[in-house]
Amino acid sequence: MSFKSKTRSTAWGGQSMGAVLVQAAVLGLVLSGVYVLFQNTQANLQDRGIESGFAFLGHEAGLPIGDSLIEYDPTRSYGYAFLVGILNTLLVSAIAIILSTILGILIGVARVSSNWLLAKMAAIYVEALRNIPLLLTLIFVYTVVIGSLPHPRDPISPMDGVYLTKRGVFVPRPVVEDGFQIFLLATVIAAAMAASFWIWARNHKRTTGRSVPGFLGGLALFTAITTLAFFASGSPVGVEVPAYRGLNFAGGLTLKPEFVSLVTGLVLYTAAYIGENVRSGIASVHPGQIEAANALGVSSGIVTRLIMLPQALRVTIPATTNDYASLVKNSSLAVAIGFPDMVSIGGTIIGQNGQAIEIIAMWMAVYLTINLLISVAMNFLNSRVQIVER
Amino acid sequence: MKIRITTLAALAVAASAGMAQAGTLEKVRSAGVLACGVSEGVPGFSNPNSEGRWEGLDADICRAVAAAVLGDAGAVRFVPLSSKQKVLAVSSGQVEMTSRTTTWTMKRDGAEGVDFTQVIFFDGQGFMVRAESGITSAKELDGGTVCVTTGTTTELNLADFARAQNIQVEAVVFDGKREAVEAYMTDRCDALTTDASQLASFRISFSNPSAHTILPNLISKEPLAPLVAHGDNNWKDIVSWTIYGLIAAEELGITSANVDDMAANSANPDVQRLLGSSVDSGNFVGLGATWMKDAIAAVGNYGEIFDRNLTRPLGLERGLNAQWKDGGLMYAMPIR
């Protein structure tokens, strides 16, 4: 046994020839197993006269979909119906991710708050929501909370044009009128001016050391100009108010109960997890850092923004990536409350065509794509907040 | 949860290498039990009672086949299936037959790996509304909301109906019947739509049945029939002829009470053939001589099954499901 043989390296990243052969053999076995399964499936489908392939996606769907972002009617194809489902899944996921992040941050900050009552309430929230299955939360929101709202005949109207009923929440819809283009142009100019002010303020601080409130100033500038432009162009945004007709409200914007329940359930559930990520992020910042900053007399806003948050985010972001991915997958529980997401519509297509293998493959491909994109975006964000070590 | 079962069924199609192609009869005999797919709970058709025993027309058809094949009506393993599983479970060989309020359609029969056996209930799709709503016809549902179950022909018929009548109907589609009924009960929808017989079955389970009206319009033909996997002709014959046997028994006046007496003493050649006293009719499809005697003794003839499960508890009329002699569509092919 010589010293040399132990440190010998090969072309395969330091692995011995034997290990590479074994891995190649295992890979070969797995691939041939997959091939045999695939062949077998094809033969079985053919024997039973089950159509296979994706040709059915071009056939007329004929199924009704209650909630659709793009124009849909039953004469469209199965592929188009599935697309409607994908868009619904994306919409619910995107809105739920944004809202659960906001709520999660509030919960996380509340948990480490020095206010005893606030901290305890946040703790109870987190423990309760984390320990109840999401399905139960969804069904509770759908049947109990939304279900206890009144019939559209007799709606709750917290303000003019807004109606809460068990058939959905109806709100006025903004309608573009003449002169909107002038207003739009003014908005773009205002945004440009606000941005240049912000950049000027930063440069001014860098060169003179004097702090100018660049962000707030820019925001004030933007608000002032757009408000003036809005009235100057003759208030070019009107509203379409929902009105009760026959069996339901018509006109305006409708938030269907299924959509509201699904988003609410997902947000309540995911926010509990994100709150814990935020809490552990904040807890991971060494108290000495804050104390040191306080000793220098730096304002508490700057301590939070420049000292605490950057360090807390390093812990918070990777864990939150997982929670976003779970949220997207959890949105498939929509089937239980009748929201037409990708899984619900795909399930209908299976029921009508029996082509489960194709639909299941499509489900997997879409979820995989969404979650890989989330992962890439979050990893990018994470790499921005990591400490650069030299 | 249900998605996982669908996935499993799809994998089962992938994995079972031509197993269900032939020899379902041998498979059932060697297992000593018949795996029969039923609904997840539709009173009158298949629904577990308080003791967990499956009751209903669909469940009794499973028992009749088990009695004809194995001589024991108790040798049934009931497998509750959702709408989207019902076809897949039988085409993949997960169950030997499905007796589950399934509409006989050309596409299912031709392109989904299953064969239909014989209609056990002629139905049509209807609507139920709250009596207080004042709606008297399905055409008045314009602008309204309808609760419906996914993966069924019901969903398609609803869309077709709205298109044909040129009305706007918002469909809220649920994965299970229970969820759809519950949503209707909490007033999420103006109407609930499914086969008229099932509407009657749901209504009877409500605390105040008279507060709900089943509209007179039927918007479709729904011939409900048990199904078997495509490819095993003998097994299809067995299930079909067991159903014909039950229908013929009613026509011939054979009941669970008099079947032994009829087998021993009847002079009617049709009865003798059916009960195996003269010709061994079971042998035509590979079964024993007492196939029908066992089935009728266990569950009764078609009329008894209908009366026990649908007429008495739900108040359903025989209608199209009466014997052909009485103006209905129940017509058994000659057993000879």
Chai-1 contact restraints between the chains, C-beta under 6 A:
chainA,res_idxA,chainB,res_idxB,connection_type,confidence,min_distance_angstrom,max_distance_angstrom,comment,restraint_id
A,L37,B,A14,contact,1.0,0.0,6.0,A-B,restraint_1
A,N40,B,A17,contact,1.0,0.0,6.0,A-B,restraint_2
A,T41,B,A14,contact,1.0,0.0,6.0,A-B,restraint_3
A,N44,B,V13,contact,1.0,0.0,6.0,A-B,restraint_4
A,D47,B,G18,contact,1.0,0.0,6.0,A-B,restraint_5
A,R48,B,S91,contact,1.0,0.0,6.0,A-B,restraint_6
A,R48,B,G113,contact,1.0,0.0,6.0,A-B,restraint_7
A,R48,B,H230,contact,1.0,0.0,6.0,A-B,restraint_8
A,G49,B,G113,contact,1.0,0.0,6.0,A-B,restraint_9
A,G49,B,H230,contact,1.0,0.0,6.0,A-B,restraint_10
A,I50,B,E112,contact,1.0,0.0,6.0,A-B,restraint_11
A,I50,B,G113,contact,1.0,0.0,6.0,A-B,restraint_12
A,E51,B,A111,contact,1.0,0.0,6.0,A-B,restraint_13
A,G62,B,L156,contact,1.0,0.0,6.0,A-B,restraint_14
A,G62,B,A159,contact,1.0,0.0,6.0,A-B,restraint_15
A,L63,B,E155,contact,1.0,0.0,6.0,A-B,restraint_16
A,P64,B,A159,contact,1.0,0.0,6.0,A-B,restraint_17
A,P64,B,A171,contact,1.0,0.0,6.0,A-B,restraint_18
A,G66,B,E170,contact,1.0,0.0,6.0,A-B,restraint_19
A,G66,B,A171,contact,1.0,0.0,6.0,A-B,restraint_20
A,G66,B,V172,contact,1.0,0.0,6.0,A-B,restraint_21
A,P74,B,A159,contact,1.0,0.0,6.0,A-B,restraint_22
A,T143,B,T186,contact,1.0,0.0,6.0,A-B,restraint_23
A,G147,B,T186,contact,1.0,0.0,6.0,A-B,restraint_24
A,K166,B,D187,contact,1.0,0.0,6.0,A-B,restraint_25
A,G246,B,G143,contact,1.0,0.0,6.0,A-B,restraint_26
A,L247,B,G143,contact,1.0,0.0,6.0,A-B,restraint_27
A,L247,B,G144,contact,1.0,0.0,6.0,A-B,restraint_28
A,L247,B,D190,contact,1.0,0.0,6.0,A-B,restraint_29
A,N248,B,G143,contact,1.0,0.0,6.0,A-B,restraint_30
A,V335,B,D175,contact,1.0,0.0,6.0,A-B,restraint_31
A,G338,B,V172,contact,1.0,0.0,6.0,A-B,restraint_32
A,G338,B,V173,contact,1.0,0.0,6.0,A-B,restraint_33
A,G338,B,F174,contact,1.0,0.0,6.0,A-B,restraint_34
A,G347,B,K84,contact,1.0,0.0,6.0,A-B,restraint_35
A,G347,B,T150,contact,1.0,0.0,6.0,A-B,restraint_36
A,T348,B,T150,contact,1.0,0.0,6.0,A-B,restraint_37
A,T348,B,G151,contact,1.0,0.0,6.0,A-B,restraint_38
A,I350,B,K84,contact,1.0,0.0,6.0,A-B,restraint_39
A,G351,B,S83,contact,1.0,0.0,6.0,A-B,restraint_40
A,G351,B,K84,contact,1.0,0.0,6.0,A-B,restraint_41
A,G351,B,G151,contact,1.0,0.0,6.0,A-B,restraint_42
A,G354,B,V87,contact,1.0,0.0,6.0,A-B,restraint_43
A,G354,B,E112,contact,1.0,0.0,6.0,A-B,restraint_44
A,A356,B,T6,contact,1.0,0.0,6.0,A-B,restraint_45
A,A356,B,A10,contact,1.0,0.0,6.0,A-B,restraint_46
A,A356,B,L88,contact,1.0,0.0,6.0,A-B,restraint_47
A,I357,B,A10,contact,1.0,0.0,6.0,A-B,restraint_48
A,I360,B,T7,contact,1.0,0.0,6.0,A-B,restraint_49
A,I360,B,A10,contact,1.0,0.0,6.0,A-B,restraint_50
